[in-house]
């Protein structure tokens, strides 16, 4: 008997008894996840392009510029395991919303930073929030 032909005693196939876990609008969900992942990955590289201008604007030394460049990655690396476990436990949708809600103020703070120190901390904060929005 083929696997497709098997039925249980009630006359239903085993696959029909399982509830569907597919989202209602899979295309929209996929688009949202792609956009979130693109923004999170963009933050990894965006400061590198602007480092010369950041250095001039803040009269920053090389050490400060290095911290601006790696601040996001440092925050990301320090929280990815913990927030991934929280996502497994409480749901990835909740973590996506939380990560996005934390990443927006971090980006605004970085964009309006008045000093290189504030910029470094904003990038670090953005990196700490990033794993919550990465639902891989």
N, C-alpha and C positions, 0 to 999 in steps of 0.2 A: 504494500500500500504506500503510495507516495505521501510525502510530508504535507502536501497541500490538502489531501483527502482525509486526513485524520480528524476525527471529532471526538469530543468527550461524551459522557453518558447523557447529557442534556441536549445533544445534537448541535452544539456550537463548536466552532473550531477554537483551539487555544489562543490564537492570535486575536480573535474577536472578543475574547473575555477580558483582555488587557485594555485599560483606558489609554487613550491617545495622549501623548505628551508633546505633540507638535503644536507650535504656536498658531493662533488664529490667522495672523498675517505674516507668514514666514519671510516674505520679501522685505517688508518694512522692518522686521526685527534684524534681518541680515544687514540692511542699509545702516541702521542705527549702530550696530556693533562695529561695522567697518569705519564709520565716522569717529566713534569713540577711540578705536585703536589707532586711527590716523592722527588724531589730536594728541594722544598720549605719546606716540612715536615722534611726532613733530617737535614736542617739547624737549626731546633728547638732543636734537640737533640745532634748534633755532638759535640758541645763545652762541654757538660756535661761530656762526656767520657774523654775528654782531659784536664779537669780542673787541676788535679794534676800536669801534665807535664807543663801546661801553667804557673801555680804558680811557679814551679821550674825555668823555663826558664826566666821568667821576674822578679823573686823574688817579686811576687805580694802578697799583703795581701788579707785577706778574703773578704773585701769590693770590691776590684777590681775584684776578681774572681766571686763574686755575680753579678757584673755588666756585666761581660763577659757572664755569664750564662743567664741572663734575657734581655740583650741588644736587641737581635733579637726579642724576644716576645714583648718587650716594643715598638719597632718600628712598629711591625706588628699591635699591638693593637691600636696604635695612628693613623694609616692611613687606616685601613681596611674599615671603613665606607665611608670615603671621596673617596678613590680610587674605591670602589665598585660602588658608584654613578656615578663616571666618566666613569666606564666601561659600565654602563647602558645607559649613554648618548652618548658616542662616539664609543662604540663597544668593545666587549671583545677581539676581535682579536688584535686590536691596543693596548689594555692594556697588553695583553700577550706579545707582542713584546717589548713594553716599559719596562715592569717589568723584562723581561729576559735581556734586554740591560742594565738595571741598576743593576741587581743582579750580573752580571759577574764582573764588576769592584769592587763591594763591596766584593765579595769573594776573588778576587785577592789581594785587599788591606788587608783583614783579614789574608790571607795566608802569606803575606810578612810583616806583622806588626813588627815594630822594638821595640815597647813598648806596655805595656798593655793598655795605653790610646788610642793608634791608633787602637788596637784590639777592644776595647769597641765601639769606634765610627764607625768602619767598620761593626761591628755586628748590631749596631743601624741603619746604612744606609741600610744594607741588609734587615733588618726588615721593613724599610720604603718602600722599593721597592717590597717586597714580595706580598702584596695584589694585585698589578697590574698583577702579573703573576698567581694568583689563580683565575681561571675562573670557579667558581662553580655555 
